[in-house]
Amino acid sequence: MKRLFALLLGCALLAACAAAPAAPAETPPAPDDLDVAYDRDEAEAAAMDFAVRLLQSTAGGGNTLVSPFSVWNALGMTAAGAEGATLAEMTAALGLAPNALGPCLRDYAASLPNDGCLHAANGIWLRDGDGLAVEDSFLRFVKKNYDAGVRKAAFDGGTVRDINAFVSKHTAGRIGRIVEELPQSTMLVLVNALSFDAEWERIYREDQVREGTFTAADGSGQRVDFLHSTEFTYLRDGDAAEGFLKPYKGGRCALAVLLPAEGTAAGDYLAGLTGERLSTVLKNAETGAEVWAALPKFTLEAGYDLVDGLCAMGMPSAFDAGAADFSAMGRYADAPLYIGKVLHKTFLQVDERGTRAGAATAVTMDAAGAMVEREIHSVICDRPFVFLLLDTEWDMPLFFGVVETVE
């Protein structure tokens, strides 16, 4: 994809870690031997595969929206503290070992231009007290690779407010709350928050916004505004789906839209998708094609606890108090740590000017050119479709969703 879209220039800023009401705890300098080399092609394939499996494990009918990038960050930090079978399961689910995933995300952050399109932050809260012991090597790793601020806190109502304020700030207010309470069993909270705000490369003119009918998954007709344009990158997944790629200003990020063939439900199309297949569709995109496209204006907002889905993706031990091994992260008194919840909230709005989006993920750790003749394609998204907001230079899936009804 990075070769196919070599002309797509920059779009995003990834800033990790920002101020919060409580002062960050001191951590030792990061050593050079914590991380390992990774293969970028393998990392990009892992990112796409994780995105597809995450959306499949979350979708259950109706509109669905996840941020694979946010979840990859939060779980990547968490996996850095795993050992044994827990580490093996999390590595398989994430697609990369944590000591490779961390450097991958660090390098991705460093590659982004400073234009404010994408902003992300990582933070870790530790329960302040005598019982919790957190490994220095774990803290060094997450600081070095995720630029995660580490804070000790009382884990009372004030800490809940601090975590939610952090999330609200770094999602531009699109996600107001991620945690409601911090039970006595919760010892750590690992958080990723991100916002995306970009204009289209070509903003829709007033005459390109026209009312039409969107046929929802239940067969009902909805009168909505459609955004009409001519696009120049055509996507095709055999006879199963066709679509287009619409770039944002700067060209590095784009919205990929895939409309399943007539008679195929969006959920059924998604169920048969794989990361490799989606990557192939994107890499085989027909550039220079002419696509008459229509996309409804839409807004999606969702919230999930991802535990069941992540168990189904092959990492059940991390959530089992009797089986989890996070000894590389730390422990509470004589009780081992395990993941209590993986809370994930998303927001995305598409209109004539561009796209605004936000996402947050919280992992709670508990104890226990020239004119040529060409074919003109027509992709009218007046029925359920699948979409992917991605960084085309790194094949990094930022947001991934299914639209079955327009809101």
Secondary structure, DSSP 8 states (H G I E B T S, - for coil): -TTTTTT-------------SS-B-------SSS-----HHHHHHHHHHHHHHHHHHH--SS-EEE-HHHHHHHHHHHHTT--HHHHHHHHHHHSS-HHHHHHHHHHHHHHS-SSSSEEEEEEEEEE-SSSEEE-HHHHHHHHHHH--EEEEE--SHHHHHHHHHHHHHHTTTS---S-S---TTEEEEEEEEEEEEEEBSS---GGGEEEEEEE-TTS-EEEEEEEEEEEEEEEEETTTEEEEEEEBTTSSEEEEEEEE-TT--HHHHHHT--HHHHHHHHHT-EEEEEEEEEEE-EEEEEEEE-HHHHHHTT-GGGG-TTT---TTTEEETTB--EEEEEEEEEEEEE-SSEEEEEEEEEEEEE---------EEEEE--S-EEEEEEETTTTEEEEEEEESS--
